[in-house]
Amino acid sequence: MSNITRPIVAANSAVKAPTYATTVRPLGAA
């Protein structure tokens, strides 16, 4: 099971990291 979920979690992190950087960071800076 973990073999299937691990890549999904990694993909989620890869997608959420740029999203967080472009939305939350500017809001905090402003």
Order of alpha helices (4+ residues) and beta strands (2+ residues): alpha
